[in-house]
Amino acid sequence: MKLLLLLIVVVVVVVVVVVIVVVVVVVAVHVEGYLNKTFYNLTTVALSDWKTYSEMRALAQQKYALTMTEAHLPSQTLEQVSSSHTISAV
């Protein structure tokens, strides 16, 4: 009887640990997605602040071990590129 009770307790503890790990992973995935989307959107609104958001992204990677993606945005708009080609051609 004691062995059965011990086995049940061990199984319950293992199940609780597995549930906690799954919840932590799911929360981390949602936080990563939210931060990636937010940093990208903020960078597109104010290109001059890209360095600040890059530092914030690096901090999230270091402090919380999140997998963050870099926002690879073009350095110029199409209008800027075409006008610079027109000026240099003249």
HTML snippet that shows the backbone in 3Dmol.js (N, CA, C, O; Angstrom):
<script src="https://3Dmol.org/build/3Dmol-min.js"></script>
<div id="view" style="width:600px;height:400px;position:relative"></div>
<script>
const pdb = `
ATOM      1  N   MET A   1       0.817  -1.194   0.000  1.00  0.00           N
ATOM      2  CA  MET A   1       0.000   0.000   0.000  1.00  0.00           C
ATOM      3  C   MET A   1       0.871   1.273   0.000  1.00  0.00           C
ATOM      4  O   MET A   1       0.597   2.223  -0.733  1.00  0.00           O
ATOM      5  N   LYS A   2       1.919   1.271   0.833  1.00  0.00           N
ATOM      6  CA  LYS A   2       2.797   2.434   0.890  1.00  0.00           C
ATOM      7  C   LYS A   2       3.514   2.646  -0.444  1.00  0.00           C
ATOM      8  O   LYS A   2       3.731   3.780  -0.869  1.00  0.00           O
ATOM      9  N   LEU A   3       3.879   1.544  -1.094  1.00  0.00           N
ATOM     10  CA  LEU A   3       4.565   1.643  -2.379  1.00  0.00           C
ATOM     11  C   LEU A   3       3.650   2.244  -3.439  1.00  0.00           C
ATOM     12  O   LEU A   3       4.089   3.055  -4.254  1.00  0.00           O
ATOM     13  N   LEU A   4       2.386   1.850  -3.431  1.00  0.00           N
ATOM     14  CA  LEU A   4       1.408   2.386  -4.377  1.00  0.00           C
ATOM     15  C   LEU A   4       1.195   3.879  -4.142  1.00  0.00           C
ATOM     16  O   LEU A   4       1.122   4.653  -5.097  1.00  0.00           O
ATOM     17  N   LEU A   5       1.097   4.281  -2.889  1.00  0.00           N
ATOM     18  CA  LEU A   5       0.920   5.681  -2.554  1.00  0.00           C
ATOM     19  C   LEU A   5       2.138   6.511  -2.987  1.00  0.00           C
ATOM     20  O   LEU A   5       1.991   7.614  -3.512  1.00  0.00           O
ATOM     21  N   LEU A   6       3.321   5.972  -2.763  1.00  0.00           N
ATOM     22  CA  LEU A   6       4.549   6.641  -3.181  1.00  0.00           C
ATOM     23  C   LEU A   6       4.603   6.785  -4.702  1.00  0.00           C
ATOM     24  O   LEU A   6       5.006   7.827  -5.218  1.00  0.00           O
ATOM     25  N   LEU A   7       4.201   5.747  -5.407  1.00  0.00           N
ATOM     26  CA  LEU A   7       4.178   5.784  -6.865  1.00  0.00           C
ATOM     27  C   LEU A   7       3.196   6.850  -7.366  1.00  0.00           C
ATOM     28  O   LEU A   7       3.501   7.573  -8.314  1.00  0.00           O
ATOM     29  N   ILE A   8       2.047   6.948  -6.750  1.00  0.00           N
ATOM     30  CA  ILE A   8       1.056   7.953  -7.145  1.00  0.00           C
ATOM     31  C   ILE A   8       1.597   9.360  -6.907  1.00  0.00           C
ATOM     32  O   ILE A   8       1.425  10.240  -7.750  1.00  0.00           O
ATOM     33  N   VAL A   9       2.245   9.575  -5.776  1.00  0.00           N
ATOM     34  CA  VAL A   9       2.821  10.884  -5.469  1.00  0.00           C
ATOM     35  C   VAL A   9       3.891  11.248  -6.495  1.00  0.00           C
ATOM     36  O   VAL A   9       3.938  12.386  -6.961  1.00  0.00           O
ATOM     37  N   VAL A  10       4.742  10.301  -6.847  1.00  0.00           N
ATOM     38  CA  VAL A  10       5.793  10.547  -7.830  1.00  0.00           C
ATOM     39  C   VAL A  10       5.189  10.894  -9.185  1.00  0.00           C
ATOM     40  O   VAL A  10       5.653  11.823  -9.846  1.00  0.00           O
ATOM     41  N   VAL A  11       4.186  10.178  -9.598  1.00  0.00           N
ATOM     42  CA  VAL A  11       3.532  10.443 -10.883  1.00  0.00           C
ATOM     43  C   VAL A  11       2.898  11.833 -10.882  1.00  0.00           C
ATOM     44  O   VAL A  11       3.007  12.560 -11.868  1.00  0.00           O
ATOM     45  N   VAL A  12       2.244  12.205  -9.797  1.00  0.00           N
ATOM     46  CA  VAL A  12       1.611  13.523  -9.714  1.00  0.00           C
ATOM     47  C   VAL A  12       2.665  14.626  -9.783  1.00  0.00           C
ATOM     48  O   VAL A  12       2.473  15.630 -10.470  1.00  0.00           O
ATOM     49  N   VAL A  13       3.764  14.443  -9.080  1.00  0.00           N
ATOM     50  CA  VAL A  13       4.839  15.440  -9.107  1.00  0.00           C
ATOM     51  C   VAL A  13       5.408  15.575 -10.516  1.00  0.00           C
ATOM     52  O   VAL A  13       5.644  16.692 -10.976  1.00  0.00           O
ATOM     53  N   VAL A  14       5.630  14.473 -11.201  1.00  0.00           N
ATOM     54  CA  VAL A  14       6.156  14.512 -12.567  1.00  0.00           C
ATOM     55  C   VAL A  14       5.179  15.224 -13.495  1.00  0.00           C
ATOM     56  O   VAL A  14       5.599  16.026 -14.330  1.00  0.00           O
ATOM     57  N   VAL A  15       3.907  14.951 -13.367  1.00  0.00           N
ATOM     58  CA  VAL A  15       2.899  15.594 -14.211  1.00  0.00           C
ATOM     59  C   VAL A  15       2.877  17.100 -13.947  1.00  0.00           C
ATOM     60  O   VAL A  15       2.797  17.892 -14.886  1.00  0.00           O
ATOM     61  N   VAL A  16       2.947  17.492 -12.699  1.00  0.00           N
ATOM     62  CA  VAL A  16       2.946  18.920 -12.363  1.00  0.00           C
ATOM     63  C   VAL A  16       4.180  19.608 -12.940  1.00  0.00           C
ATOM     64  O   VAL A  16       4.073  20.715 -13.468  1.00  0.00           O
ATOM     65  N   VAL A  17       5.328  18.986 -12.851  1.00  0.00           N
ATOM     66  CA  VAL A  17       6.559  19.563 -13.404  1.00  0.00           C
ATOM     67  C   VAL A  17       6.447  19.699 -14.916  1.00  0.00           C
ATOM     68  O   VAL A  17       6.839  20.726 -15.471  1.00  0.00           O
ATOM     69  N   VAL A  18       5.928  18.699 -15.580  1.00  0.00           N
ATOM     70  CA  VAL A  18       5.768  18.753 -17.039  1.00  0.00           C
ATOM     71  C   VAL A  18       4.815  19.884 -17.429  1.00  0.00           C
ATOM     72  O   VAL A  18       5.072  20.608 -18.391  1.00  0.00           O
ATOM     73  N   VAL A  19       3.736  20.035 -16.701  1.00  0.00           N
ATOM     74  CA  VAL A  19       2.770  21.098 -17.000  1.00  0.00           C
ATOM     75  C   VAL A  19       3.423  22.465 -16.814  1.00  0.00           C
ATOM     76  O   VAL A  19       3.227  23.358 -17.638  1.00  0.00           O
ATOM     77  N   ILE A  20       4.183  22.634 -15.763  1.00  0.00           N
ATOM     78  CA  ILE A  20       4.863  23.911 -15.522  1.00  0.00           C
ATOM     79  C   ILE A  20       5.847  24.221 -16.651  1.00  0.00           C
ATOM     80  O   ILE A  20       5.907  25.356 -17.124  1.00  0.00           O
ATOM     81  N   VAL A  21       6.610  23.234 -17.078  1.00  0.00           N
ATOM     82  CA  VAL A  21       7.571  23.437 -18.162  1.00  0.00           C
ATOM     83  C   VAL A  21       6.849  23.824 -19.453  1.00  0.00           C
ATOM     84  O   VAL A  21       7.294  24.727 -20.162  1.00  0.00           O
ATOM     85  N   VAL A  22       5.762  23.163 -19.758  1.00  0.00           N
ATOM     86  CA  VAL A  22       5.000  23.474 -20.977  1.00  0.00           C
ATOM     87  C   VAL A  22       4.457  24.900 -20.915  1.00  0.00           C
ATOM     88  O   VAL A  22       4.512  25.630 -21.905  1.00  0.00           O
ATOM     89  N   VAL A  23       3.941  25.293 -19.770  1.00  0.00           N
ATOM     90  CA  VAL A  23       3.402  26.650 -19.623  1.00  0.00           C
ATOM     91  C   VAL A  23       4.509  27.684 -19.806  1.00  0.00           C
ATOM     92  O   VAL A  23       4.304  28.695 -20.478  1.00  0.00           O
ATOM     93  N   VAL A  24       5.663  27.446 -19.224  1.00  0.00           N
ATOM     94  CA  VAL A  24       6.783  28.382 -19.360  1.00  0.00           C
ATOM     95  C   VAL A  24       7.205  28.497 -20.820  1.00  0.00           C
ATOM     96  O   VAL A  24       7.468  29.600 -21.298  1.00  0.00           O
ATOM     97  N   VAL A  25       7.274  27.391 -21.525  1.00  0.00           N
ATOM     98  CA  VAL A  25       7.675  27.418 -22.942  1.00  0.00           C
ATOM     99  C   VAL A  25       6.640  28.160 -23.779  1.00  0.00           C
ATOM    100  O   VAL A  25       7.003  28.949 -24.651  1.00  0.00           O
ATOM    101  N   VAL A  26       5.364  27.919 -23.527  1.00  0.00           N
ATOM    102  CA  VAL A  26       4.312  28.590 -24.293  1.00  0.00           C
ATOM    103  C   VAL A  26       4.350  30.099 -24.042  1.00  0.00           C
ATOM    104  O   VAL A  26       4.210  30.889 -24.976  1.00  0.00           O
ATOM    105  N   VAL A  27       4.537  30.493 -22.799  1.00  0.00           N
ATOM    106  CA  VAL A  27       4.621  31.922 -22.476  1.00  0.00           C
ATOM    107  C   VAL A  27       5.839  32.543 -23.162  1.00  0.00           C
ATOM    108  O   VAL A  27       5.748  33.643 -23.707  1.00  0.00           O
ATOM    109  N   ALA A  28       6.971  31.849 -23.138  1.00  0.00           N
ATOM    110  CA  ALA A  28       8.186  32.373 -23.782  1.00  0.00           C
ATOM    111  C   ALA A  28       7.964  32.563 -25.279  1.00  0.00           C
ATOM    112  O   ALA A  28       8.399  33.568 -25.841  1.00  0.00           O
ATOM    113  N   VAL A  29       7.302  31.627 -25.924  1.00  0.00           N
ATOM    114  CA  VAL A  29       7.038  31.742 -27.360  1.00  0.00           C
ATOM    115  C   VAL A  29       6.142  32.949 -27.646  1.00  0.00           C
ATOM    116  O   VAL A  29       6.380  33.683 -28.605  1.00  0.00           O
ATOM    117  N   HIS A  30       5.128  33.153 -26.829  1.00  0.00           N
ATOM    118  CA  HIS A  30       4.244  34.310 -27.028  1.00  0.00           C
ATOM    119  C   HIS A  30       4.984  35.627 -26.781  1.00  0.00           C
ATOM    120  O   HIS A  30       4.793  36.593 -27.520  1.00  0.00           O
ATOM    121  N   VAL A  31       5.818  35.670 -25.758  1.00  0.00           N
ATOM    122  CA  VAL A  31       6.589  36.884 -25.474  1.00  0.00           C
ATOM    123  C   VAL A  31       7.557  37.178 -26.611  1.00  0.00           C
ATOM    124  O   VAL A  31       7.690  38.329 -27.026  1.00  0.00           O
ATOM    125  N   GLU A  32       8.234  36.152 -27.120  1.00  0.00           N
ATOM    126  CA  GLU A  32       9.148  36.347 -28.255  1.00  0.00           C
ATOM    127  C   GLU A  32       8.409  36.929 -29.446  1.00  0.00           C
ATOM    128  O   GLU A  32       8.875  37.889 -30.059  1.00  0.00           O
ATOM    129  N   GLY A  33       7.272  36.360 -29.774  1.00  0.00           N
ATOM    130  CA  GLY A  33       6.490  36.853 -30.911  1.00  0.00           C
ATOM    131  C   GLY A  33       6.034  38.286 -30.723  1.00  0.00           C
ATOM    132  O   GLY A  33       6.111  39.099 -31.644  1.00  0.00           O
ATOM    133  N   TYR A  34       5.560  38.590 -29.528  1.00  0.00           N
ATOM    134  CA  TYR A  34       5.096  39.945 -29.239  1.00  0.00           C
ATOM    135  C   TYR A  34       6.243  40.948 -29.340  1.00  0.00           C
ATOM    136  O   TYR A  34       6.102  41.995 -29.972  1.00  0.00           O
ATOM    137  N   LEU A  35       7.383  40.626 -28.713  1.00  0.00           N
ATOM    138  CA  LEU A  35       8.523  41.547 -28.745  1.00  0.00           C
ATOM    139  C   LEU A  35       9.066  41.707 -30.159  1.00  0.00           C
ATOM    140  O   LEU A  35       9.377  42.825 -30.571  1.00  0.00           O
ATOM    141  N   ASN A  36       9.188  40.609 -30.916  1.00  0.00           N
ATOM    142  CA  ASN A  36       9.668  40.705 -32.299  1.00  0.00           C
ATOM    143  C   ASN A  36       8.768  41.613 -33.121  1.00  0.00           C
ATOM    144  O   ASN A  36       9.250  42.483 -33.846  1.00  0.00           O
ATOM    145  N   LYS A  37       7.463  41.411 -33.008  1.00  0.00           N
ATOM    146  CA  LYS A  37       6.503  42.224 -33.764  1.00  0.00           C
ATOM    147  C   LYS A  37       6.569  43.689 -33.334  1.00  0.00           C
ATOM    148  O   LYS A  37       6.562  44.589 -34.173  1.00  0.00           O
ATOM    149  N   THR A  38       6.633  43.921 -32.027  1.00  0.00           N
ATOM    150  CA  THR A  38       6.661  45.296 -31.520  1.00  0.00           C
ATOM    151  C   THR A  38       7.933  46.025 -31.932  1.00  0.00           C
ATOM    152  O   THR A  38       7.867  47.165 -32.392  1.00  0.00           O
ATOM    153  N   PHE A  39       9.097  45.380 -31.773  1.00  0.00           N
ATOM    154  CA  PHE A  39      10.353  46.018 -32.158  1.00  0.00           C
ATOM    155  C   PHE A  39      10.378  46.316 -33.655  1.00  0.00           C
ATOM    156  O   PHE A  39      10.847  47.375 -34.070  1.00  0.00           O
ATOM    157  N   TYR A  40       9.876  45.388 -34.461  1.00  0.00           N
ATOM    158  CA  TYR A  40       9.846  45.614 -35.909  1.00  0.00           C
ATOM    159  C   TYR A  40       8.944  46.799 -36.242  1.00  0.00           C
ATOM    160  O   TYR A  40       9.336  47.693 -36.992  1.00  0.00           O
ATOM    161  N   ASN A  41       7.741  46.802 -35.684  1.00  0.00           N
ATOM    162  CA  ASN A  41       6.798  47.883 -35.976  1.00  0.00           C
ATOM    163  C   ASN A  41       7.327  49.236 -35.514  1.00  0.00           C
ATOM    164  O   ASN A  41       7.199  50.227 -36.233  1.00  0.00           O
ATOM    165  N   LEU A  42       7.912  49.287 -34.339  1.00  0.00           N
ATOM    166  CA  LEU A  42       8.448  50.556 -33.843  1.00  0.00           C
ATOM    167  C   LEU A  42       9.627  51.032 -34.689  1.00  0.00           C
ATOM    168  O   LEU A  42       9.802  52.232 -34.903  1.00  0.00           O
ATOM    169  N   THR A  43      10.423  50.095 -35.161  1.00  0.00           N
ATOM    170  CA  THR A  43      11.558  50.462 -36.009  1.00  0.00           C
ATOM    171  C   THR A  43      11.076  51.010 -37.344  1.00  0.00           C
ATOM    172  O   THR A  43      11.680  51.940 -37.878  1.00  0.00           O
ATOM    173  N   THR A  44      10.009  50.457 -37.891  1.00  0.00           N
ATOM    174  CA  THR A  44       9.492  50.967 -39.169  1.00  0.00           C
ATOM    175  C   THR A  44       8.883  52.349 -39.015  1.00  0.00           C
ATOM    176  O   THR A  44       8.894  53.136 -39.962  1.00  0.00           O
ATOM    177  N   VAL A  45       8.353  52.657 -37.845  1.00  0.00           N
ATOM    178  CA  VAL A  45       7.753  53.977 -37.617  1.00  0.00           C
ATOM    179  C   VAL A  45       8.836  55.038 -37.463  1.00  0.00           C
ATOM    180  O   VAL A  45       8.721  56.133 -38.013  1.00  0.00           O
ATOM    181  N   ALA A  46       9.884  54.713 -36.717  1.00  0.00           N
ATOM    182  CA  ALA A  46      10.964  55.687 -36.470  1.00  0.00           C
ATOM    183  C   ALA A  46      12.299  55.026 -36.756  1.00  0.00           C
ATOM    184  O   ALA A  46      12.918  54.449 -35.863  1.00  0.00           O
ATOM    185  N   LEU A  47      12.743  55.113 -38.005  1.00  0.00           N
ATOM    186  CA  LEU A  47      14.001  54.471 -38.388  1.00  0.00           C
ATOM    187  C   LEU A  47      15.190  55.021 -37.605  1.00  0.00           C
ATOM    188  O   LEU A  47      16.202  54.339 -37.447  1.00  0.00           O
ATOM    189  N   SER A  48      15.067  56.241 -37.121  1.00  0.00           N
ATOM    190  CA  SER A  48      16.184  56.840 -36.377  1.00  0.00           C
ATOM    191  C   SER A  48      16.407  56.162 -35.022  1.00  0.00           C
ATOM    192  O   SER A  48      17.480  56.301 -34.436  1.00  0.00           O
ATOM    193  N   ASP A  49      15.416  55.435 -34.524  1.00  0.00           N
ATOM    194  CA  ASP A  49      15.524  54.760 -33.223  1.00  0.00           C
ATOM    195  C   ASP A  49      15.931  53.296 -33.340  1.00  0.00           C
ATOM    196  O   ASP A  49      15.796  52.544 -32.375  1.00  0.00           O
ATOM    197  N   TRP A  50      16.424  52.879 -34.499  1.00  0.00           N
ATOM    198  CA  TRP A  50      16.744  51.463 -34.704  1.00  0.00           C
ATOM    199  C   TRP A  50      17.767  50.959 -33.698  1.00  0.00           C
ATOM    200  O   TRP A  50      17.696  49.806 -33.271  1.00  0.00           O
ATOM    201  N   LYS A  51      18.714  51.800 -33.315  1.00  0.00           N
ATOM    202  CA  LYS A  51      19.763  51.362 -32.396  1.00  0.00           C
ATOM    203  C   LYS A  51      19.183  51.072 -31.012  1.00  0.00           C
ATOM    204  O   LYS A  51      19.575  50.099 -30.368  1.00  0.00           O
ATOM    205  N   THR A  52      18.269  51.894 -30.562  1.00  0.00           N
ATOM    206  CA  THR A  52      17.629  51.671 -29.257  1.00  0.00           C
ATOM    207  C   THR A  52      16.896  50.339 -29.243  1.00  0.00           C
ATOM    208  O   THR A  52      17.034  49.561 -28.299  1.00  0.00           O
ATOM    209  N   TYR A  53      16.115  50.074 -30.288  1.00  0.00           N
ATOM    210  CA  TYR A  53      15.364  48.823 -30.341  1.00  0.00           C
ATOM    211  C   TYR A  53      16.301  47.630 -30.497  1.00  0.00           C
ATOM    212  O   TYR A  53      16.011  46.546 -29.990  1.00  0.00           O
ATOM    213  N   SER A  54      17.400  47.815 -31.181  1.00  0.00           N
ATOM    214  CA  SER A  54      18.383  46.742 -31.309  1.00  0.00           C
ATOM    215  C   SER A  54      18.994  46.404 -29.947  1.00  0.00           C
ATOM    216  O   SER A  54      19.202  45.234 -29.628  1.00  0.00           O
ATOM    217  N   GLU A  55      19.278  47.433 -29.152  1.00  0.00           N
ATOM    218  CA  GLU A  55      19.808  47.203 -27.810  1.00  0.00           C
ATOM    219  C   GLU A  55      18.777  46.518 -26.909  1.00  0.00           C
ATOM    220  O   GLU A  55      19.121  45.641 -26.117  1.00  0.00           O
ATOM    221  N   MET A  56      17.518  46.924 -27.034  1.00  0.00           N
ATOM    222  CA  MET A  56      16.454  46.294 -26.248  1.00  0.00           C
ATOM    223  C   MET A  56      16.299  44.823 -26.639  1.00  0.00           C
ATOM    224  O   MET A  56      16.092  43.963 -25.783  1.00  0.00           O
ATOM    225  N   ARG A  57      16.400  44.548 -27.928  1.00  0.00           N
ATOM    226  CA  ARG A  57      16.314  43.175 -28.424  1.00  0.00           C
ATOM    227  C   ARG A  57      17.466  42.337 -27.864  1.00  0.00           C
ATOM    228  O   ARG A  57      17.254  41.204 -27.434  1.00  0.00           O
ATOM    229  N   ALA A  58      18.671  42.883 -27.867  1.00  0.00           N
ATOM    230  CA  ALA A  58      19.840  42.179 -27.330  1.00  0.00           C
ATOM    231  C   ALA A  58      19.685  41.923 -25.834  1.00  0.00           C
ATOM    232  O   ALA A  58      20.085  40.869 -25.339  1.00  0.00           O
ATOM    233  N   LEU A  59      19.115  42.871 -25.121  1.00  0.00           N
ATOM    234  CA  LEU A  59      18.888  42.700 -23.687  1.00  0.00           C
ATOM    235  C   LEU A  59      17.902  41.565 -23.420  1.00  0.00           C
ATOM    236  O   LEU A  59      18.098  40.774 -22.497  1.00  0.00           O
ATOM    237  N   ALA A  60      16.851  41.484 -24.219  1.00  0.00           N
ATOM    238  CA  ALA A  60      15.882  40.393 -24.062  1.00  0.00           C
ATOM    239  C   ALA A  60      16.533  39.042 -24.340  1.00  0.00           C
ATOM    240  O   ALA A  60      16.221  38.050 -23.681  1.00  0.00           O
ATOM    241  N   GLN A  61      17.440  39.006 -25.319  1.00  0.00           N
ATOM    242  CA  GLN A  61      18.153  37.759 -25.617  1.00  0.00           C
ATOM    243  C   GLN A  61      19.056  37.360 -24.463  1.00  0.00           C
ATOM    244  O   GLN A  61      19.077  36.195 -24.065  1.00  0.00           O
ATOM    245  N   GLN A  62      19.800  38.313 -23.924  1.00  0.00           N
ATOM    246  CA  GLN A  62      20.755  38.006 -22.862  1.00  0.00           C
ATOM    247  C   GLN A  62      20.066  37.698 -21.538  1.00  0.00           C
ATOM    248  O   GLN A  62      20.396  36.708 -20.884  1.00  0.00           O
ATOM    249  N   LYS A  63      19.122  38.528 -21.142  1.00  0.00           N
ATOM    250  CA  LYS A  63      18.527  38.413 -19.813  1.00  0.00           C
ATOM    251  C   LYS A  63      17.533  37.260 -19.710  1.00  0.00           C
ATOM    252  O   LYS A  63      17.489  36.572 -18.690  1.00  0.00           O
ATOM    253  N   TYR A  64      16.740  37.042 -20.748  1.00  0.00           N
ATOM    254  CA  TYR A  64      15.671  36.051 -20.681  1.00  0.00           C
ATOM    255  C   TYR A  64      15.866  34.871 -21.625  1.00  0.00           C
ATOM    256  O   TYR A  64      14.998  34.004 -21.717  1.00  0.00           O
ATOM    257  N   ALA A  65      16.984  34.829 -22.319  1.00  0.00           N
ATOM    258  CA  ALA A  65      17.301  33.737 -23.249  1.00  0.00           C
ATOM    259  C   ALA A  65      16.205  33.556 -24.301  1.00  0.00           C
ATOM    260  O   ALA A  65      15.853  32.432 -24.659  1.00  0.00           O
ATOM    261  N   LEU A  66      15.672  34.679 -24.790  1.00  0.00           N
ATOM    262  CA  LEU A  66      14.661  34.625 -25.836  1.00  0.00           C
ATOM    263  C   LEU A  66      15.342  34.616 -27.192  1.00  0.00           C
ATOM    264  O   LEU A  66      16.443  35.145 -27.349  1.00  0.00           O
ATOM    265  N   THR A  67      14.687  34.015 -28.163  1.00  0.00           N
ATOM    266  CA  THR A  67      15.195  33.999 -29.529  1.00  0.00           C
ATOM    267  C   THR A  67      14.553  35.161 -30.274  1.00  0.00           C
ATOM    268  O   THR A  67      13.376  35.113 -30.630  1.00  0.00           O
ATOM    269  N   MET A  68      15.333  36.191 -30.501  1.00  0.00           N
ATOM    270  CA  MET A  68      14.814  37.385 -31.147  1.00  0.00           C
ATOM    271  C   MET A  68      15.363  37.471 -32.570  1.00  0.00           C
ATOM    272  O   MET A  68      16.480  37.034 -32.845  1.00  0.00           O
ATOM    273  N   THR A  69      14.565  38.040 -33.464  1.00  0.00           N
ATOM    274  CA  THR A  69      15.008  38.218 -34.845  1.00  0.00           C
ATOM    275  C   THR A  69      15.358  39.681 -35.072  1.00  0.00           C
ATOM    276  O   THR A  69      14.739  40.577 -34.499  1.00  0.00           O
ATOM    277  N   GLU A  70      16.347  39.907 -35.904  1.00  0.00           N
ATOM    278  CA  GLU A  70      16.743  41.266 -36.252  1.00  0.00           C
ATOM    279  C   GLU A  70      15.781  41.830 -37.285  1.00  0.00           C
ATOM    280  O   GLU A  70      15.318  41.116 -38.174  1.00  0.00           O
ATOM    281  N   ALA A  71      15.489  43.103 -37.161  1.00  0.00           N
ATOM    282  CA  ALA A  71      14.639  43.782 -38.149  1.00  0.00           C
ATOM    283  C   ALA A  71      15.532  44.271 -39.277  1.00  0.00           C
ATOM    284  O   ALA A  71      16.189  45.304 -39.148  1.00  0.00           O
ATOM    285  N   HIS A  72      15.560  43.540 -40.376  1.00  0.00           N
ATOM    286  CA  HIS A  72      16.399  43.912 -41.520  1.00  0.00           C
ATOM    287  C   HIS A  72      15.595  44.813 -42.442  1.00  0.00           C
ATOM    288  O   HIS A  72      14.913  44.354 -43.358  1.00  0.00           O
ATOM    289  N   LEU A  73      15.694  46.092 -42.174  1.00  0.00           N
ATOM    290  CA  LEU A  73      14.961  47.067 -42.966  1.00  0.00           C
ATOM    291  C   LEU A  73      15.908  47.741 -43.947  1.00  0.00           C
ATOM    292  O   LEU A  73      17.100  47.872 -43.670  1.00  0.00           O
ATOM    293  N   PRO A  74      15.389  48.169 -45.086  1.00  0.00           N
ATOM    294  CA  PRO A  74      16.253  48.869 -46.045  1.00  0.00           C
ATOM    295  C   PRO A  74      16.694  50.211 -45.477  1.00  0.00           C
ATOM    296  O   PRO A  74      15.974  50.829 -44.693  1.00  0.00           O
ATOM    297  N   SER A  75      17.863  50.651 -45.871  1.00  0.00           N
ATOM    298  CA  SER A  75      18.394  51.923 -45.360  1.00  0.00           C
ATOM    299  C   SER A  75      17.821  53.123 -46.107  1.00  0.00           C
ATOM    300  O   SER A  75      17.924  54.254 -45.631  1.00  0.00           O
ATOM    301  N   GLN A  76      17.213  52.885 -47.281  1.00  0.00           N
ATOM    302  CA  GLN A  76      16.641  53.966 -48.073  1.00  0.00           C
ATOM    303  C   GLN A  76      15.293  53.535 -48.628  1.00  0.00           C
ATOM    304  O   GLN A  76      15.012  52.342 -48.741  1.00  0.00           O
ATOM    305  N   THR A  77      14.467  54.505 -48.971  1.00  0.00           N
ATOM    306  CA  THR A  77      13.217  54.213 -49.660  1.00  0.00           C
ATOM    307  C   THR A  77      13.502  54.138 -51.155  1.00  0.00           C
ATOM    308  O   THR A  77      14.588  54.505 -51.604  1.00  0.00           O
ATOM    309  N   LEU A  78      12.541  53.670 -51.912  1.00  0.00           N
ATOM    310  CA  LEU A  78      12.711  53.601 -53.362  1.00  0.00           C
ATOM    311  C   LEU A  78      12.889  54.990 -53.964  1.00  0.00           C
ATOM    312  O   LEU A  78      13.647  55.165 -54.918  1.00  0.00           O
ATOM    313  N   GLU A  79      12.185  55.987 -53.400  1.00  0.00           N
ATOM    314  CA  GLU A  79      12.318  57.346 -53.902  1.00  0.00           C
ATOM    315  C   GLU A  79      13.742  57.860 -53.674  1.00  0.00           C
ATOM    316  O   GLU A  79      14.306  58.525 -54.543  1.00  0.00           O
ATOM    317  N   GLN A  80      14.322  57.556 -52.517  1.00  0.00           N
ATOM    318  CA  GLN A  80      15.680  58.004 -52.221  1.00  0.00           C
ATOM    319  C   GLN A  80      16.681  57.335 -53.146  1.00  0.00           C
ATOM    320  O   GLN A  80      17.625  57.971 -53.615  1.00  0.00           O
ATOM    321  N   VAL A  81      16.475  56.046 -53.409  1.00  0.00           N
ATOM    322  CA  VAL A  81      17.387  55.320 -54.289  1.00  0.00           C
ATOM    323  C   VAL A  81      17.297  55.872 -55.704  1.00  0.00           C
ATOM    324  O   VAL A  81      18.325  56.117 -56.336  1.00  0.00           O
ATOM    325  N   SER A  82      16.078  56.073 -56.214  1.00  0.00           N
ATOM    326  CA  SER A  82      15.928  56.567 -57.589  1.00  0.00           C
ATOM    327  C   SER A  82      16.432  58.002 -57.723  1.00  0.00           C
ATOM    328  O   SER A  82      16.995  58.355 -58.759  1.00  0.00           O
ATOM    329  N   SER A  83      16.244  58.832 -56.705  1.00  0.00           N
ATOM    330  CA  SER A  83      16.744  60.209 -56.798  1.00  0.00           C
ATOM    331  C   SER A  83      18.263  60.263 -56.710  1.00  0.00           C
ATOM    332  O   SER A  83      18.885  61.118 -57.340  1.00  0.00           O
ATOM    333  N   SER A  84      18.870  59.365 -55.941  1.00  0.00           N
ATOM    334  CA  SER A  84      20.319  59.359 -55.858  1.00  0.00           C
ATOM    335  C   SER A  84      20.928  58.861 -57.173  1.00  0.00           C
ATOM    336  O   SER A  84      22.008  59.310 -57.558  1.00  0.00           O
ATOM    337  N   HIS A  85      20.253  57.947 -57.858  1.00  0.00           N
ATOM    338  CA  HIS A  85      20.735  57.491 -59.159  1.00  0.00           C
ATOM    339  C   HIS A  85      20.574  58.587 -60.214  1.00  0.00           C
ATOM    340  O   HIS A  85      21.420  58.740 -61.095  1.00  0.00           O
ATOM    341  N   THR A  86      19.490  59.342 -60.114  1.00  0.00           N
ATOM    342  CA  THR A  86      19.259  60.426 -61.056  1.00  0.00           C
ATOM    343  C   THR A  86      20.291  61.529 -60.867  1.00  0.00           C
ATOM    344  O   THR A  86      20.811  62.070 -61.843  1.00  0.00           O
ATOM    345  N   ILE A  87      20.584  61.857 -59.635  1.00  0.00           N
ATOM    346  CA  ILE A  87      21.565  62.914 -59.348  1.00  0.00           C
ATOM    347  C   ILE A  87      22.956  62.473 -59.795  1.00  0.00           C
ATOM    348  O   ILE A  87      23.695  63.262 -60.384  1.00  0.00           O
ATOM    349  N   SER A  88      23.314  61.233 -59.523  1.00  0.00           N
ATOM    350  CA  SER A  88      24.644  60.790 -59.881  1.00  0.00           C
ATOM    351  C   SER A  88      24.793  60.614 -61.386  1.00  0.00           C
ATOM    352  O   SER A  88      25.905  60.683 -61.908  1.00  0.00           O
ATOM    353  N   ALA A  89      23.682  60.387 -62.090  1.00  0.00           N
ATOM    354  CA  ALA A  89      23.745  60.215 -63.532  1.00  0.00           C
ATOM    355  C   ALA A  89      23.911  61.558 -64.253  1.00  0.00           C
ATOM    356  O   ALA A  89      24.401  61.615 -65.381  1.00  0.00           O
ATOM    357  N   VAL A  90      23.502  62.612 -63.595  1.00  0.00           N
ATOM    358  CA  VAL A  90      23.550  63.942 -64.226  1.00  0.00           C
ATOM    359  C   VAL A  90      24.885  64.544 -64.183  1.00  0.00           C
ATOM    360  O   VAL A  90      25.076  65.657 -64.673  1.00  0.00           O
TER     361      VAL A  90
END
`;
const viewer = $3Dmol.createViewer("view");
viewer.addModel(pdb, "pdb");
viewer.setStyle({}, {cartoon: {color: "spectrum"}});
viewer.zoomTo();
viewer.render();
</script>
